[in-house]
Amino acid sequence: MIEKIIGNSFVDERGTLLYSNELDLSEIKRMYVIENKDLLIQRAWQGHRIEKRWFVAVKGKFLIKLVKIDDFENPSDDLEVHSILINSEVLETVAVAAGYASSIQALEVGSKLIVFSNYKIGEVDDNYRYNPTRWK
């Protein structure tokens, strides 16, 4: 399951507050930030059989592509690609259930993406990498 969660903002004389009251982070065990070197970089395709992930655009815009993996050892070449744009101006989040592989591309220079996971590094062996050009 893929879910896009739209945040919101509040502006007053002190500045802007971005918030996402619908984002439930109760499962989170770790986080990291991605900032691609340039706009041509696509971090593709990395999958997780059991790990859930949440992608939050905190600066700029990103194109997140996702495929539901049918067989982690030998996935089909014709899997459907789901493309989702997320934007930091409204603190958009993409929540991704276990079983997907992702491709991440920044659409603006300096874009930053926070990624949350429900597993710590080394807690499970659940990292699958596929050819970056496999699914378009």
N, C-alpha and C positions, 0 to 999 in steps of 0.2 A: 504494500500500500504506500502510495505517495500522497502527502498532504501539503498544500501550500497554506501557510499561516500569515495573514496580513497584520502587521502591527499598526500603530497609529502614532500621532504626535500631539503635543500640547505646547503652545507658544504663549509666553507672557513677556513682561518687561525684563525678565532675567535671562531669557533665551528659549531654547527648544528642548523639550524632553521627548525622546522617542521611547515607546514602550510596546510590549507584546504580552498583553494579559492572557491571551489564549495559549501561549507556549508553556507547556508543562515540562519542567526540567528535572522532575523527581527521579528519573532513571539515570541521569548523567553521572559518569565516573571520571571523565577527562575531557579536555578541550585543547584545540590548537588553532593557530591562525595561518591562513594561506594568503600570500601576496605573490602573484605570478611575476616573473621577471619582465615580461612584455605581453602584449595582447595576442601574440601568435601562439603562445604556450597553451596547450590543452593537456591537463592532467587526466589522462585517459588510459585505460579503463581499469579501475580497481574495484574489486567486489568483496562482499562479506556475506557469508552464508548465515551467520547468527547475529552479527553486530548491527545495531540500529545507529543511524546518524541523523544529525540535524545540521543543516547549513544555514547560517545567518549572515546576510550581507550587512557589514557594519560600515563599509565605505565603498561607494561606487555601485557597479552593476556586474552581475555574473550570469552566464548561461550554464545551467546545470543540465546535463543529459544523463538519463538513467535507463538501464535495461534490466528487466527481470530475468535472472539467469535460470535457465531450465536444467542445466547440468554443469556444476562447477568444474568438473574435470574436463569436460568436452562440450562446451556450450554451442548451441546452434548459431549459424552465421546470419540467420534472418530474423533475429529478435527485434521486437518493436522498440524504437528509441523514443522516449518521452523527453521533450525539451521544455525547460522551465526557466523563465527569466526572473531573477530576483534583484531587488533594488534597495539600497540602504536608506533612501529618502523616506520609506514607510516601514523600515525594519522588517523586511520580508524574510520568512524562514521556509525552508523546504524540509519536511520531516520524512525520512526514508526508512521504511521497514527493512528488516533483514531480508537477504536474498537478492539484492540489487548490486549492479556495478555502476560506477559513476564516471563522468567526464566533467571537468570543471574548467571554464575559460572566463577570464576577466574581460569585460567589455569596455572598461575605462582604465586609463593609466592610474596606478596607485590604489586600485580597488583592493579591499581586504575582506576576507571571508573567515568567520569563526565556524569551526566544525566541532560539534559535541558528539561524544560516543558513550554508549552504555557499557563499555568494557575498558579496562585499563590496558596499557601496553603490556604484552606478555601474559596477560590473563588467559587468553585463548589463542589458538593458532587458527586464524580466520582471515587471512589476507590472500586474495587471489588477484593476480595481475594478468591482463590480456593485452594483445597487440593494440597499440593506440589507434590504429586505422581500421580496426575490425568492424565496428558498427558506425554507420554514418548518420 
